[in-house]
Amino acid sequence: MDIRRFAQSDAAAVSDLIRKTVKISNSRDYPPEVIELLDKTETPEHVLERASWTHFYVAEEDGRIIACGAIGPFWGREDESSLFTIFVDPEYQGRGIGRSVVLTLEKDEFFLRAKRIEIPASITGVPFYRKLGYDYKNGIKEPDEEHIIRLEKIREV
């Protein structure tokens, strides 16, 4: 497996990966209407828009994109960043690929300059991120109106 920076030509494959993962992995934690909304939202154009202001990475195996993740500034701040769009193809989950993607993001300049890193996590992803040292922001463990749980990691910079 190789992890590299996203290229514009990856947009359709990343969109397909996200949609597949949401439908399979997140459907046990979310009602069908939320899954359907995500399916409609995560278009190649949406992926390109996200990649335009983040450092976006993909993991490949045998030329196939099997995971992705991005990091960017938190609302334009220099001392805070956020992780986004972390997905691993369901066929590859449980093999350490997600951990490798997050560790790659944690070596990125947006991570290294930040004192605080936030993750707008799906209910499904919370246990994974908690294992990597992210904790509930303000102690809130329930999803918000966007159906996400906000996690964070505070760093000594």
Contacts in CASP RR format, 6 or more apart in sequence:
PFRMAT RR
TARGET T0000
AUTHOR 0000-0000-0000
METHOD contacts of the structure
MODEL  1
MDIRRFAQSDAAAVSDLIRKTVKISNSRDYPPEVIELLDKTETPEHVLER
ASWTHFYVAEEDGRIIACGAIGPFWGREDESSLFTIFVDPEYQGRGIGRS
VVLTLEKDEFFLRAKRIEIPASITGVPFYRKLGYDYKNGIKEPDEEHIIR
LEKIREV
1 59 0 8 1.000
1 60 0 8 1.000
1 61 0 8 1.000
1 66 0 8 1.000
1 97 0 8 1.000
1 100 0 8 1.000
2 59 0 8 1.000
2 60 0 8 1.000
2 61 0 8 1.000
3 57 0 8 1.000
3 58 0 8 1.000
3 59 0 8 1.000
3 60 0 8 1.000
3 100 0 8 1.000
3 101 0 8 1.000
3 104 0 8 1.000
4 57 0 8 1.000
4 58 0 8 1.000
4 60 0 8 1.000
5 55 0 8 1.000
5 56 0 8 1.000
5 57 0 8 1.000
5 58 0 8 1.000
6 14 0 8 1.000
6 51 0 8 1.000
6 56 0 8 1.000
6 57 0 8 1.000
6 58 0 8 1.000
6 68 0 8 1.000
6 70 0 8 1.000
8 48 0 8 1.000
8 51 0 8 1.000
10 47 0 8 1.000
10 58 0 8 1.000
10 65 0 8 1.000
11 44 0 8 1.000
11 45 0 8 1.000
11 47 0 8 1.000
11 48 0 8 1.000
11 51 0 8 1.000
12 44 0 8 1.000
13 58 0 8 1.000
13 64 0 8 1.000
13 65 0 8 1.000
14 44 0 8 1.000
14 47 0 8 1.000
14 58 0 8 1.000
14 65 0 8 1.000
14 68 0 8 1.000
15 42 0 8 1.000
15 43 0 8 1.000
15 44 0 8 1.000
15 46 0 8 1.000
15 47 0 8 1.000
17 65 0 8 1.000
17 66 0 8 1.000
17 67 0 8 1.000
17 68 0 8 1.000
17 87 0 8 1.000
17 89 0 8 1.000
18 38 0 8 1.000
18 42 0 8 1.000
18 47 0 8 1.000
18 68 0 8 1.000
18 85 0 8 1.000
18 87 0 8 1.000
19 38 0 8 1.000
19 39 0 8 1.000
19 42 0 8 1.000
20 89 0 8 1.000
20 90 0 8 1.000
21 87 0 8 1.000
21 88 0 8 1.000
21 89 0 8 1.000
21 90 0 8 1.000
22 35 0 8 1.000
22 38 0 8 1.000
22 39 0 8 1.000
22 42 0 8 1.000
22 87 0 8 1.000
23 35 0 8 1.000
23 39 0 8 1.000
24 90 0 8 1.000
25 90 0 8 1.000
25 93 0 8 1.000
25 124 0 8 1.000
26 35 0 8 1.000
26 38 0 8 1.000
26 122 0 8 1.000
26 123 0 8 1.000
26 124 0 8 1.000
27 35 0 8 1.000
28 124 0 8 1.000
29 122 0 8 1.000
29 123 0 8 1.000
29 124 0 8 1.000
30 122 0 8 1.000
30 123 0 8 1.000
30 147 0 8 1.000
34 147 0 8 1.000
47 56 0 8 1.000
47 85 0 8 1.000
50 56 0 8 1.000
50 70 0 8 1.000
50 84 0 8 1.000
50 85 0 8 1.000
51 70 0 8 1.000
53 72 0 8 1.000
53 73 0 8 1.000
54 70 0 8 1.000
54 71 0 8 1.000
54 72 0 8 1.000
54 84 0 8 1.000
54 85 0 8 1.000
54 110 0 8 1.000
55 70 0 8 1.000
55 71 0 8 1.000
55 72 0 8 1.000
55 105 0 8 1.000
55 108 0 8 1.000
55 109 0 8 1.000
55 110 0 8 1.000
56 68 0 8 1.000
56 69 0 8 1.000
56 70 0 8 1.000
56 85 0 8 1.000
57 68 0 8 1.000
57 69 0 8 1.000
57 70 0 8 1.000
57 101 0 8 1.000
57 104 0 8 1.000
57 105 0 8 1.000
58 65 0 8 1.000
58 67 0 8 1.000
58 68 0 8 1.000
58 69 0 8 1.000
59 65 0 8 1.000
59 66 0 8 1.000
59 67 0 8 1.000
59 68 0 8 1.000
59 88 0 8 1.000
59 97 0 8 1.000
59 98 0 8 1.000
59 100 0 8 1.000
59 101 0 8 1.000
60 66 0 8 1.000
61 92 0 8 1.000
66 88 0 8 1.000
66 89 0 8 1.000
66 91 0 8 1.000
66 92 0 8 1.000
66 97 0 8 1.000
67 86 0 8 1.000
67 87 0 8 1.000
67 88 0 8 1.000
67 89 0 8 1.000
67 92 0 8 1.000
67 97 0 8 1.000
67 98 0 8 1.000
67 100 0 8 1.000
67 101 0 8 1.000
68 85 0 8 1.000
68 86 0 8 1.000
68 87 0 8 1.000
68 101 0 8 1.000
69 83 0 8 1.000
69 84 0 8 1.000
69 85 0 8 1.000
69 86 0 8 1.000
69 87 0 8 1.000
69 101 0 8 1.000
69 105 0 8 1.000
70 83 0 8 1.000
70 84 0 8 1.000
70 85 0 8 1.000
70 86 0 8 1.000
70 105 0 8 1.000
71 81 0 8 1.000
71 82 0 8 1.000
71 83 0 8 1.000
71 84 0 8 1.000
71 105 0 8 1.000
71 108 0 8 1.000
71 110 0 8 1.000
71 111 0 8 1.000
71 117 0 8 1.000
72 81 0 8 1.000
72 82 0 8 1.000
72 83 0 8 1.000
72 84 0 8 1.000
72 110 0 8 1.000
73 80 0 8 1.000
73 81 0 8 1.000
73 82 0 8 1.000
73 110 0 8 1.000
74 80 0 8 1.000
74 81 0 8 1.000
74 82 0 8 1.000
74 114 0 8 1.000
74 116 0 8 1.000
74 117 0 8 1.000
74 118 0 8 1.000
78 113 0 8 1.000
79 113 0 8 1.000
79 114 0 8 1.000
79 115 0 8 1.000
79 116 0 8 1.000
79 157 0 8 1.000
80 114 0 8 1.000
80 115 0 8 1.000
80 116 0 8 1.000
80 117 0 8 1.000
80 118 0 8 1.000
81 110 0 8 1.000
81 111 0 8 1.000
81 113 0 8 1.000
81 114 0 8 1.000
81 116 0 8 1.000
81 117 0 8 1.000
81 118 0 8 1.000
82 117 0 8 1.000
82 118 0 8 1.000
82 119 0 8 1.000
82 120 0 8 1.000
83 102 0 8 1.000
83 105 0 8 1.000
83 117 0 8 1.000
83 118 0 8 1.000
83 119 0 8 1.000
84 120 0 8 1.000
86 98 0 8 1.000
86 101 0 8 1.000
86 102 0 8 1.000
86 105 0 8 1.000
86 119 0 8 1.000
88 94 0 8 1.000
88 97 0 8 1.000
88 98 0 8 1.000
88 101 0 8 1.000
98 128 0 8 1.000
99 132 0 8 1.000
102 129 0 8 1.000
102 132 0 8 1.000
105 111 0 8 1.000
111 117 0 8 1.000
113 157 0 8 1.000
114 155 0 8 1.000
114 157 0 8 1.000
115 154 0 8 1.000
115 155 0 8 1.000
115 157 0 8 1.000
116 152 0 8 1.000
116 153 0 8 1.000
116 154 0 8 1.000
116 155 0 8 1.000
117 134 0 8 1.000
117 152 0 8 1.000
117 153 0 8 1.000
117 155 0 8 1.000
118 137 0 8 1.000
118 150 0 8 1.000
118 151 0 8 1.000
118 152 0 8 1.000
119 129 0 8 1.000
119 134 0 8 1.000
119 150 0 8 1.000
119 151 0 8 1.000
119 152 0 8 1.000
120 146 0 8 1.000
120 148 0 8 1.000
120 150 0 8 1.000
121 129 0 8 1.000
121 134 0 8 1.000
121 148 0 8 1.000
121 149 0 8 1.000
121 150 0 8 1.000
121 151 0 8 1.000
122 147 0 8 1.000
122 148 0 8 1.000
122 149 0 8 1.000
123 143 0 8 1.000
123 147 0 8 1.000
123 148 0 8 1.000
123 149 0 8 1.000
126 149 0 8 1.000
126 151 0 8 1.000
129 151 0 8 1.000
130 151 0 8 1.000
133 153 0 8 1.000
134 151 0 8 1.000
134 152 0 8 1.000
134 153 0 8 1.000
135 151 0 8 1.000
135 152 0 8 1.000
135 153 0 8 1.000
136 149 0 8 1.000
136 150 0 8 1.000
136 151 0 8 1.000
136 152 0 8 1.000
137 150 0 8 1.000
137 151 0 8 1.000
137 152 0 8 1.000
138 150 0 8 1.000
140 149 0 8 1.000
140 150 0 8 1.000
141 149 0 8 1.000
142 149 0 8 1.000
143 149 0 8 1.000
144 150 0 8 1.000
END
